[in-house]
Amino acid sequence: MQITVEIPDEIAQRLNQAWGSLSRRLLETVVADAYRCGEISTAEVGQILQLPSRLETHAFLKRMGVYLNYDEAELEQDLQTLKKFRAQ
């Protein structure tokens, strides 16, 4: 989906200079807020932002000041992954 946001040109230019890509910044803000509210998962954050790894996703969330929603299912998945690596 593509969303259009109307911002006066002079303000958009100033924000682009301050933040780099304004469209990326808006996307990151929406994604971080959606995660904070429990609307999307950690994996979906990484997918939307095309982050290469879970660690990058966690770093992004930390940078945005969002605490991880780490539940029992994710813990179990991490434990299974750890067991696989130990078995190798």
ZAMARGU-4260 file (C-alpha; in steps of 0.2 Angstrom, whole numbers, plus 5000, padded with zeros to 4 digits):
<rodrens>
0) 5000/5000/5000 | 5006/5017/4996 | 5000/5032/5007 | 5002/5050/5003 | 5005/5063/5016
5) 5003/5082/5013 | 5016/5093/5021 | 5021/5111/5015 | 5036/5110/5004 | 5047/5121/5015
10) 5044/5111/5030 | 5046/5095/5021 | 5063/5101/5014 | 5069/5106/5031 | 5064/5089/5039
15) 5073/5080/5024 | 5088/5090/5028 | 5087/5086/5047 | 5082/5068/5046 | 5088/5062/5029
20) 5073/5053/5020 | 5057/5060/5027 | 5047/5046/5019 | 5058/5033/5028 | 5057/5042/5044
25) 5038/5042/5043 | 5038/5024/5039 | 5049/5020/5054 | 5038/5030/5066 | 5022/5021/5060
30) 5030/5004/5061 | 5038/5008/5079 | 5021/5014/5085 | 5012/4999/5078 | 5024/4987/5087
35) 5022/4997/5103 | 5003/4995/5102 | 5005/4976/5098 | 4998/4977/5081 | 5013/4970/5072
40) 5026/4957/5077 | 5045/4959/5078 | 5046/4949/5062 | 5034/4960/5053 | 5044/4975/5059
45) 5059/4968/5050 | 5049/4963/5035 | 5042/4980/5033 | 5058/4989/5035 | 5068/4976/5026
50) 5080/4974/5040 | 5093/4960/5037 | 5092/4951/5054 | 5082/4950/5070 | 5097/4959/5079
55) 5095/4974/5067 | 5076/4974/5071 | 5080/4974/5090 | 5092/4988/5087 | 5080/4998/5077
60) 5066/4996/5091 | 5079/5001/5104 | 5084/5016/5094 | 5065/5021/5093 | 5063/5019/5112
65) 5052/5004/5110 | 5053/4989/5122 | 5053/4972/5115 | 5036/4962/5117 | 5045/4946/5121
70) 5032/4932/5125 | 5033/4914/5130 | 5032/4908/5111 | 5047/4919/5106 | 5057/4912/5121
75) 5052/4894/5116 | 5058/4898/5098 | 5074/4905/5104 | 5077/4890/5115 | 5074/4878/5101
80) 5086/4888/5090 | 5099/4888/5103 | 5097/4869/5105 | 5100/4867/5086 | 5116/4877/5087
85) 5123/4867/5102 | 5120/4851/5093 | 5130/4856/5078
</rodrens>
